[in-house]
Amino acid sequence: MSNIPIGVQLYSVREECARDLPGTLAAIAAMGYDGVEFAGYYDHTAAQLRKMLDDVGLKCCGTHTGLNTLQGDALAATVEFHQTLGNPYLIVPWIDESMRADRASCQATAAIFNEIAAKLAPHGMKTGYHNHHVEFTPVNGETPWDSLFTATDSSVVMQLDTGNALAGGADLAAILHKFPGRGATLHLKPYTTALAAEGGMEAGYRPLIGLDEVPWRTVFDLVEQAGGTEWYIVEYESDAFPPLDAVDRCLKVLRAWGK
Protein backbone atom coordinates (compact mmCIF):
# COMPACT_ATOMS: atom_id res chain seq x y z
CA MET A 1 0.00 0.00 0.00
CA SER A 2 1.15 3.52 -0.74
CA ASN A 3 1.61 5.62 2.38
CA ILE A 4 0.31 8.76 0.65
CA PRO A 5 -3.14 9.63 2.03
CA ILE A 6 -6.03 10.24 -0.36
CA GLY A 7 -8.36 13.21 -0.19
CA VAL A 8 -11.17 14.46 -2.39
CA GLN A 9 -11.67 17.91 -3.87
CA LEU A 10 -15.08 19.02 -2.62
CA TYR A 11 -15.85 20.68 -5.94
CA SER A 12 -16.62 17.12 -7.03
CA VAL A 13 -19.62 17.09 -4.68
CA ARG A 14 -20.35 20.81 -4.52
CA GLU A 15 -24.14 20.54 -4.76
CA GLU A 16 -24.21 17.95 -2.00
CA CYS A 17 -22.00 20.19 0.15
CA ALA A 18 -24.31 23.15 -0.41
CA ARG A 19 -27.31 21.10 0.74
CA ASP A 20 -25.72 19.31 3.69
CA LEU A 21 -22.03 19.83 4.35
CA PRO A 22 -21.80 17.79 7.59
CA GLY A 23 -23.66 14.90 5.98
CA THR A 24 -21.51 15.01 2.87
CA LEU A 25 -18.32 15.01 4.92
CA ALA A 26 -19.61 12.05 6.91
CA ALA A 27 -20.34 10.18 3.68
CA ILE A 28 -16.86 10.92 2.36
CA ALA A 29 -15.28 9.71 5.58
CA ALA A 30 -17.36 6.53 5.45
CA MET A 31 -15.98 5.80 1.97
CA GLY A 32 -12.49 5.72 3.46
CA TYR A 33 -11.09 9.06 2.31
CA ASP A 34 -8.45 10.57 4.56
CA GLY A 35 -9.15 14.24 3.89
CA VAL A 36 -10.83 16.91 1.82
CA GLU A 37 -9.72 19.91 -0.18
CA PHE A 38 -12.09 22.86 -0.04
CA ALA A 39 -13.38 24.95 -2.93
CA GLY A 40 -15.56 27.29 -0.89
CA TYR A 41 -16.72 27.26 2.72
CA TYR A 42 -20.52 27.40 2.44
CA ASP A 43 -20.85 30.33 4.87
CA HIS A 44 -19.23 28.44 7.73
CA THR A 45 -16.48 29.73 9.98
CA ALA A 46 -13.11 28.03 10.11
CA ALA A 47 -13.90 26.73 13.60
CA GLN A 48 -17.19 25.24 12.41
CA LEU A 49 -15.47 23.57 9.46
CA ARG A 50 -12.70 22.21 11.68
CA LYS A 51 -15.27 20.69 14.03
CA MET A 52 -17.10 19.06 11.12
CA LEU A 53 -13.84 17.49 9.96
CA ASP A 54 -12.80 16.41 13.44
CA ASP A 55 -16.20 14.87 14.10
CA VAL A 56 -15.78 12.43 11.20
CA GLY A 57 -12.00 11.96 11.33
CA LEU A 58 -11.07 13.88 8.18
CA LYS A 59 -8.13 16.22 7.65
CA CYS A 60 -7.99 19.31 5.48
CA CYS A 61 -5.55 18.63 2.65
CA GLY A 62 -5.86 22.02 1.01
CA THR A 63 -8.07 24.71 -0.37
CA HIS A 64 -8.56 26.43 -3.69
CA THR A 65 -8.50 30.15 -3.09
CA GLY A 66 -8.25 33.24 -5.25
CA LEU A 67 -4.90 34.94 -5.64
CA ASN A 68 -6.44 38.07 -4.13
CA THR A 69 -6.90 36.28 -0.78
CA LEU A 70 -3.13 35.83 -0.56
CA GLN A 71 -2.14 39.41 -1.24
CA GLY A 72 -2.10 42.67 0.66
CA ASP A 73 -4.25 43.07 3.74
CA ALA A 74 -6.24 39.92 2.90
CA LEU A 75 -3.31 37.60 3.58
CA ALA A 76 -3.38 37.87 7.37
CA ALA A 77 -7.07 36.95 7.55
CA THR A 78 -6.51 34.04 5.16
CA VAL A 79 -3.65 32.71 7.27
CA GLU A 80 -5.73 32.98 10.45
CA PHE A 81 -8.67 31.16 8.84
CA HIS A 82 -6.54 28.28 7.63
CA GLN A 83 -4.56 27.98 10.85
CA THR A 84 -7.87 27.33 12.58
CA LEU A 85 -8.89 24.91 9.85
CA GLY A 86 -5.58 23.08 10.09
CA ASN A 87 -4.81 23.56 6.41
CA PRO A 88 -1.26 24.11 5.17
CA TYR A 89 -1.97 24.29 1.40
CA LEU A 90 -3.37 27.46 -0.16
CA ILE A 91 -3.66 26.63 -3.84
CA VAL A 92 -4.63 29.14 -6.53
CA PRO A 93 -6.83 27.43 -9.13
CA TRP A 94 -6.87 30.14 -11.78
CA ILE A 95 -5.06 33.27 -12.91
CA ASP A 96 -6.01 35.82 -15.52
CA GLU A 97 -4.80 35.18 -19.05
CA SER A 98 -2.64 38.30 -18.85
CA MET A 99 -0.61 36.64 -16.09
CA ARG A 100 0.35 33.68 -18.31
CA ALA A 101 0.35 35.23 -21.78
CA ASP A 102 4.07 34.75 -22.44
CA ARG A 103 7.33 33.98 -20.70
CA ALA A 104 7.72 37.50 -19.31
CA SER A 105 4.24 37.54 -17.79
CA CYS A 106 4.77 34.06 -16.36
CA GLN A 107 8.02 35.18 -14.77
CA ALA A 108 6.25 38.17 -13.23
CA THR A 109 3.54 35.85 -11.94
CA ALA A 110 6.17 33.51 -10.55
CA ALA A 111 7.64 36.41 -8.60
CA ILE A 112 4.23 36.99 -7.01
CA PHE A 113 3.96 33.34 -5.99
CA ASN A 114 7.52 33.36 -4.66
CA GLU A 115 6.74 36.39 -2.49
CA ILE A 116 3.57 34.79 -1.13
CA ALA A 117 5.43 31.54 -0.43
CA ALA A 118 8.05 33.42 1.58
CA LYS A 119 5.35 35.12 3.65
CA LEU A 120 3.52 31.86 4.31
CA ALA A 121 6.60 29.83 5.27
CA PRO A 122 6.85 31.14 8.87
CA HIS A 123 3.27 29.94 9.38
CA GLY A 124 4.02 26.44 8.10
CA MET A 125 1.90 27.02 5.00
CA LYS A 126 2.51 26.82 1.27
CA THR A 127 0.94 28.29 -1.82
CA GLY A 128 0.79 26.78 -5.27
CA TYR A 129 -0.97 26.72 -8.60
CA HIS A 130 -3.47 24.27 -10.10
CA ASN A 131 -3.68 23.82 -13.86
CA HIS A 132 -6.54 23.72 -16.30
CA HIS A 133 -5.95 22.82 -19.95
CA VAL A 134 -4.90 26.26 -21.18
CA GLU A 135 -1.50 26.23 -19.49
CA PHE A 136 -0.24 23.61 -21.93
CA THR A 137 -0.75 25.54 -25.16
CA PRO A 138 2.77 26.61 -26.21
CA VAL A 139 3.55 30.30 -26.51
CA ASN A 140 6.67 30.95 -28.59
CA GLY A 141 7.73 27.34 -28.10
CA GLU A 142 7.22 27.12 -24.33
CA THR A 143 4.11 26.30 -22.35
CA PRO A 144 2.96 28.71 -19.64
CA TRP A 145 3.18 25.78 -17.20
CA ASP A 146 6.88 25.31 -17.90
CA SER A 147 7.52 29.04 -17.84
CA LEU A 148 5.79 29.45 -14.49
CA PHE A 149 7.31 26.52 -12.64
CA THR A 150 10.79 27.07 -14.03
CA ALA A 151 10.69 30.52 -12.46
CA THR A 152 9.06 29.65 -9.12
CA ASP A 153 10.91 28.55 -6.02
CA SER A 154 10.74 24.89 -5.14
CA SER A 155 8.52 25.81 -2.20
CA VAL A 156 5.70 26.79 -4.59
CA VAL A 157 3.48 23.74 -5.01
CA MET A 158 2.93 22.41 -8.52
CA GLN A 159 -0.57 20.99 -8.14
CA LEU A 160 -0.75 19.01 -11.34
CA ASP A 161 -4.28 18.04 -12.38
CA THR A 162 -3.86 14.90 -14.47
CA GLY A 163 -7.12 15.14 -16.40
CA ASN A 164 -6.86 18.84 -17.16
CA ALA A 165 -3.28 18.39 -18.31
CA LEU A 166 -4.26 15.59 -20.69
CA ALA A 167 -7.09 17.75 -21.98
CA GLY A 168 -4.48 20.36 -22.84
CA GLY A 169 -2.32 17.86 -24.70
CA ALA A 170 0.34 17.59 -22.02
CA ASP A 171 2.74 14.71 -21.51
CA LEU A 172 2.29 13.83 -17.84
CA ALA A 173 5.47 11.80 -17.61
CA ALA A 174 7.52 14.62 -19.12
CA ILE A 175 6.11 17.12 -16.61
CA LEU A 176 6.84 14.87 -13.66
CA HIS A 177 10.35 14.19 -14.96
CA LYS A 178 11.02 17.90 -15.40
CA PHE A 179 9.70 18.99 -12.00
CA PRO A 180 10.38 16.09 -9.61
CA GLY A 181 9.14 16.53 -6.08
CA ARG A 182 7.26 19.76 -6.81
CA GLY A 183 3.78 18.29 -6.39
CA ALA A 184 3.11 18.23 -2.66
CA THR A 185 -0.50 17.60 -3.62
CA LEU A 186 -1.56 15.90 -6.85
CA HIS A 187 -5.01 16.00 -8.41
CA LEU A 188 -6.12 12.59 -9.64
CA LYS A 189 -8.64 13.43 -12.34
CA PRO A 190 -9.61 10.91 -15.05
CA TYR A 191 -9.66 11.82 -18.72
CA THR A 192 -9.96 10.04 -22.05
CA THR A 193 -8.74 11.81 -25.16
CA ALA A 194 -10.58 9.46 -27.53
CA LEU A 195 -13.93 10.46 -26.05
CA ALA A 196 -12.96 14.12 -26.25
CA ALA A 197 -12.11 13.72 -29.92
CA GLU A 198 -15.60 12.38 -30.56
CA GLY A 199 -17.73 14.51 -28.25
CA GLY A 200 -15.69 17.54 -27.21
CA MET A 201 -13.44 18.19 -24.24
CA GLU A 202 -16.17 17.75 -21.63
CA ALA A 203 -16.84 14.21 -22.88
CA GLY A 204 -13.27 13.33 -22.03
CA TYR A 205 -13.98 13.78 -18.33
CA ARG A 206 -16.81 11.23 -18.22
CA PRO A 207 -14.89 8.01 -17.39
CA LEU A 208 -14.03 7.14 -13.82
CA ILE A 209 -10.49 6.48 -12.62
CA GLY A 210 -9.46 3.11 -14.00
CA LEU A 211 -11.69 3.40 -17.05
CA ASP A 212 -9.85 6.36 -18.56
CA GLU A 213 -6.60 7.00 -20.44
CA VAL A 214 -4.46 8.59 -17.74
CA PRO A 215 -1.24 6.50 -17.50
CA TRP A 216 -1.78 5.94 -13.80
CA ARG A 217 1.00 3.43 -13.21
CA THR A 218 3.55 5.79 -14.76
CA VAL A 219 2.20 8.76 -12.80
CA PHE A 220 2.29 6.94 -9.48
CA ASP A 221 5.73 5.44 -10.12
CA LEU A 222 7.26 8.81 -10.97
CA VAL A 223 5.60 10.64 -8.10
CA GLU A 224 6.48 8.05 -5.50
CA GLN A 225 10.06 7.65 -6.72
CA ALA A 226 10.63 11.42 -6.64
CA GLY A 227 9.09 11.88 -3.19
CA GLY A 228 7.61 15.06 -1.82
CA THR A 229 3.96 14.27 -2.50
CA GLU A 230 1.93 14.42 0.71
CA TRP A 231 -1.59 14.01 -0.69
CA TYR A 232 -3.35 12.43 -3.62
CA ILE A 233 -6.60 14.32 -4.23
CA VAL A 234 -9.40 12.81 -6.31
CA GLU A 235 -11.45 15.19 -8.42
CA TYR A 236 -14.31 14.09 -10.66
CA GLU A 237 -16.19 16.86 -12.43
CA SER A 238 -18.43 15.18 -15.01
CA ASP A 239 -22.16 14.64 -14.56
CA ALA A 240 -21.90 11.14 -16.06
CA PHE A 241 -22.31 9.58 -12.60
CA PRO A 242 -23.91 10.76 -9.35
CA PRO A 243 -21.13 12.75 -7.61
CA LEU A 244 -20.90 10.77 -4.38
CA ASP A 245 -21.05 7.50 -6.28
CA ALA A 246 -18.31 8.71 -8.63
CA VAL A 247 -15.82 9.65 -5.92
CA ASP A 248 -16.61 6.45 -4.02
CA ARG A 249 -15.93 4.31 -7.08
CA CYS A 250 -12.73 6.20 -7.87
CA LEU A 251 -11.44 5.58 -4.35
CA LYS A 252 -12.29 1.89 -4.52
CA VAL A 253 -10.18 1.55 -7.67
CA LEU A 254 -7.26 3.38 -6.07
CA ARG A 255 -7.42 1.16 -2.99
CA ALA A 256 -7.53 -1.93 -5.20
CA TRP A 257 -4.33 -0.64 -6.80
CA GLY A 258 -2.70 -0.42 -3.38
CA LYS A 259 -3.02 3.34 -2.94
MOWOFEN-V759032 format. One line per field, one symbol per residue. ss: DSSP state (@ for helix, = for strand, . for the rest). psi: psi as a letter, one per 40 degrees, with the letter a starting at -180 (. if undefined). burial: 1 if it has 9 or more other ideal C-beta (glycine too) atoms within 8 Angstrom, else 0. A space follows every 50 residues. Layout:
ss = ???
psi = ???
burial = ???
This chain:
ss = ....=====@@@@@@@@@@.@@@@@@@@@@@...====.......@@@@@ @@@@@@..======..@@@@...@@@@@@@@@@@@...====....@@@. ..@@@@@@@@@@@@@@@@@@@....=====...@@@.==..==@@@@@@@ @.....===.=@@@@@@....@@@@@@@......====....@@@@@@@. @@@@...........@@@@@@@@@@@....====........@@@@@@@@ @@@@@@...
psi = hiehihihheddfddddddgdddddddddddeidiihifieffiiddddd dddddefiiheiihiiddeeiaeddddddddddddfhehghheiiiddef dadddddddddddddddddddeefiiiaihiaddeehihfehiddddded eiieehhgghhddddddeeihdddddddgheegdihhghiihddddddei ddddediiheeaehgdddddddddddiehehhhhhheiedihdddddddd ddddddee.
burial = 00011111111111011000100111111010111111100001010011 01100101111111100011100110011111011110111100000011 00101111111111011101100011111111111110100111111110 11000111111111111101011011001111111111111110110000 01111111110111010111011101011011111101001011011111 101110101
